[in-house]
Amino acid sequence: MTEIRTETVPLVDGSALRLTVAEPVSAIRGGIVVLHEARGVTDSVRGIVHGLAADGWLAVAPHLYHRDGADELDGADEEVQQQVDRLEGEQVMADTDTAFGWLAEHGVTPDRMGVIGFDLGGSVALLVAAKRTLGAAVTVAGERVAATPATGLPALVDAAPGLTCPWLGIYGEVNGGGPDPEVSRLRDAAASSQVATDVVVYPRRGHRFDNDPDVAADAWQRTLNWFDSHLR
């Protein structure tokens, strides 16, 4: 049975990065870094880590709020946004690099490494795919298409033409239905890169498009198929 655990890795700045990890019970197909949503390493994030491991991937989720001693935020939206606003781009990329380094120490080569992110992490996942060498990337409901997700990082629409690996974007319609013009811009920007890209837009039910179990199941299967196709 796949088990989830938390490890701590010391960093050069004197802090310690917590990593939530899960290993497959069978042979490791590759490794995937999971970048958490704005509320941190929630049950949903842990579920994704577990699900990826169950599919054969060594999965690791860095706790990006570790410098503030936070793992999961349960406060009001305003408090969550304040935490997001404290993020610095260089630190986020350094923490992500540490997670990739952890995968490398466990025998995973860069061509078999992937990254997936949700909400805030979805935005960062695209930027990682444009700044680092890896095998594949998936963004789920990434925020701030036309604005920087953290201090010192570019907007997604500006970074997308520089994608270095196959990228899948999964989004929902805007509230009230219909395509989001920003997502359409992002699709065009990504298509101008030199790698395979795909953007899928689902109908939105309520606040989140994945409130529909059928949509959530389809998005999850698309994610697994993307990694299966490109991480070899």
Summary of the structure (lengths in Angstrom):
residues: 232
radius of gyration: 16.4
end to end distance: 24.5
largest distance: 47.3
contacts: 808
relative contact order: 0.12
helix: 41%
strand: 24%
